[in-house]
Amino acid sequence: MSIRVLLSSRHKVVSEGIAAVLRTHRDMNLVGISENTERTHTLCDELDPDVLLVGIHSQGAQELDLMHRLSHRDSPQSIVAYSSESGRNSIIEILDAGAKGYVSTTSSIDELMSAIRAAASGRAYLCQSAATEMMESVRKSRAGDITVRSHLGGREEQVLRLIADGYSSKEIARNLQIAPSTVEVHRRNIMRKVGLHKVADLTRYAIRNQMVSV
């Protein structure tokens, strides 16, 4: 039985290229293509794909929010994400949002196909470059080269700074031009990563790590 794949990407040229490759694989069935997150959410409900393939582009807060919503439903969606952001923090943000597989845009198309097959089988998958990056970060962490602060992604640091400055979730959403629900996702991830759950404690953490001025 072929794997039913739904492709979501804001970049039409990229999505058409990936779609063309998917159609050459007999075990793949491209059931749809979407160019925005809301349409993707609707198509997931209508088509119920085995795997959702999501392109994460720069400032990809909408895609992260979409993945979080779809992966935390009663019937979670199996998601593979591909992105040019291949740093440790970006990879963790994508996996935290619910992706079962991650592939860098510098990887081969074979790795992307492997990620889709793994996700369809319920297995996790990291491309070779991402696996190497994560292993290197573990080595540095054991050597004491990575601070607690570095566990936060770039967007999470922005949200934490604004929380420490006294902004509400709605104000942060307007400031960063993202959805309030996305702010809440980042807020929960921050609290989990730093082990703090009160605004006052988060503020002290931000000050201690020189993320805000006093």
C-alpha positions in Angstrom: 0.0 0.0 0.0 1.4 3.4 -0.9 2.1 6.2 1.6 -0.4 9.0 1.3 1.5 12.3 1.5 0.2 15.8 1.9 2.8 18.5 1.0 2.7 22.0 2.6 5.1 24.7 1.4 4.8 28.4 0.9 7.4 28.3 -1.9 5.7 27.0 -5.1 8.9 26.2 -6.9 10.1 24.1 -4.1 6.8 22.3 -3.6 6.5 21.5 -7.4 10.0 20.1 -7.4 9.4 17.8 -4.4 6.0 16.8 -5.9 7.6 15.8 -9.1 10.0 13.5 -7.2 7.3 12.0 -5.0 5.4 11.0 -8.2 8.3 9.0 -9.3 8.2 6.7 -6.3 5.7 3.9 -6.5 5.3 3.7 -2.7 4.3 7.3 -2.5 0.9 8.9 -3.3 0.8 12.7 -3.3 -2.8 13.4 -2.2 -2.5 17.2 -2.1 -0.4 20.4 -2.1 -1.0 23.4 0.1 0.6 26.9 0.1 -0.6 28.1 3.5 -1.1 26.7 7.0 -4.8 27.1 7.3 -5.4 25.3 4.0 -3.0 22.6 5.2 -5.0 22.1 8.4 -8.3 21.8 6.4 -6.7 19.3 3.9 -5.4 17.1 6.8 -9.0 16.8 8.1 -10.4 16.1 4.6 -7.7 13.8 3.2 -6.3 12.2 6.4 -2.8 11.7 4.9 -0.4 9.1 6.3 2.4 11.8 6.4 2.3 15.6 6.3 5.5 17.0 4.7 6.0 20.6 5.9 8.5 23.2 4.6 9.8 25.4 7.4 11.0 28.7 6.0 12.6 31.6 7.8 10.4 33.1 10.6 8.4 29.8 10.4 6.3 30.5 13.4 3.1 29.6 11.5 4.4 26.3 10.4 5.5 25.5 14.0 2.1 26.4 15.3 0.5 24.2 12.7 2.6 21.2 13.6 1.9 21.7 17.3 -1.8 21.7 16.6 -1.8 18.7 14.3 0.5 16.6 16.4 -1.5 17.1 19.6 -4.9 16.1 18.3 -6.8 13.0 19.4 -5.5 11.4 16.3 -2.0 12.9 15.9 -0.6 13.7 12.5 2.7 12.1 11.4 4.8 15.0 10.3 8.1 15.4 8.5 9.7 18.8 8.3 12.4 20.1 6.0 14.2 23.4 6.6 17.3 25.4 5.8 17.7 26.1 9.5 20.0 23.3 10.6 21.3 24.6 13.9 20.7 22.6 17.1 18.2 25.0 18.6 16.1 25.1 15.4 16.1 21.4 15.1 14.9 21.1 18.7 12.1 23.7 18.1 10.9 21.7 15.1 10.9 18.4 17.0 9.2 20.0 20.0 6.5 21.3 17.7 5.7 17.7 16.9 7.7 16.6 13.8 8.6 13.0 13.7 11.2 13.5 11.1 13.6 16.4 10.2 15.6 16.8 6.9 17.8 19.7 6.1 17.4 21.3 2.7 21.1 20.5 2.1 20.3 16.8 2.3 19.7 14.5 -0.6 16.2 13.7 -1.9 16.8 10.1 -0.8 17.0 11.3 2.8 13.7 13.1 2.4 12.1 9.9 1.1 13.6 7.9 4.0 12.1 10.4 6.5 8.7 10.0 4.9 8.9 6.2 5.0 10.1 6.3 8.6 7.3 8.6 9.8 4.7 6.5 8.0 6.0 3.5 10.0 5.8 5.4 13.2 9.6 5.8 13.5 11.6 9.0 14.1 14.2 10.2 11.6 16.9 12.8 11.5 19.0 13.4 8.4 22.7 12.8 8.6 23.7 16.5 9.0 21.1 17.0 11.8 22.2 13.8 13.6 25.8 15.0 13.5 24.8 18.4 14.8 22.9 16.9 17.7 25.7 14.5 18.6 28.2 17.4 18.5 26.0 19.4 20.9 25.8 16.5 23.3 29.6 16.3 23.2 29.9 20.0 23.9 27.3 19.8 26.7 29.2 17.1 28.5 32.4 19.1 28.1 30.6 22.1 29.7 30.7 24.2 26.5 26.9 24.8 26.3 25.1 26.9 28.8 21.5 26.4 29.9 20.5 29.5 27.9 21.6 27.9 24.6 18.8 25.3 25.0 16.3 28.0 24.0 15.7 28.6 20.3 16.0 32.1 18.8 12.3 32.7 18.8 12.0 31.4 22.4 14.7 33.9 23.5 12.7 36.7 21.9 9.5 35.6 23.7 11.3 35.3 27.0 12.8 38.8 26.7 9.3 40.2 26.1 7.8 38.2 29.0 10.6 39.6 31.2 9.8 43.1 30.0 6.2 42.7 31.2 4.4 42.1 27.8 1.3 40.0 27.7 0.9 37.1 25.2 -1.3 39.2 23.0 1.2 42.1 23.0 4.1 39.6 22.3 2.1 38.2 19.4 1.6 41.7 17.9 5.2 42.7 18.5 6.6 39.5 16.8 3.7 39.3 14.2 2.8 35.8 15.2 -0.4 34.2 16.4 -1.2 34.3 20.2 -1.4 30.5 20.1 2.1 30.4 18.8 3.3 32.6 21.7 1.7 30.1 24.1 3.5 27.2 22.5 6.8 29.1 22.9 5.9 30.0 26.5 5.2 26.3 27.4 8.5 25.2 25.7 10.5 27.9 27.6 9.0 26.8 30.9 9.7 23.2 30.3 13.3 23.8 29.1 14.3 26.1 32.0 12.2 24.4 34.6 10.4 27.5 35.7 6.7 28.3 35.6 6.1 31.7 37.1 6.6 35.0 35.3 8.7 36.4 38.2 11.0 33.4 38.0 11.3 33.7 34.2 12.2 37.3 34.6 14.9 36.6 37.1 16.2 33.9 34.8 16.4 36.3 31.9 18.2 38.9 34.0 20.6 36.3 35.3 21.5 35.2 31.8 21.9 38.9 30.6 18.9 38.6 28.2 17.4 41.8 29.4 18.8 44.9 31.0 17.9 46.2 34.4 
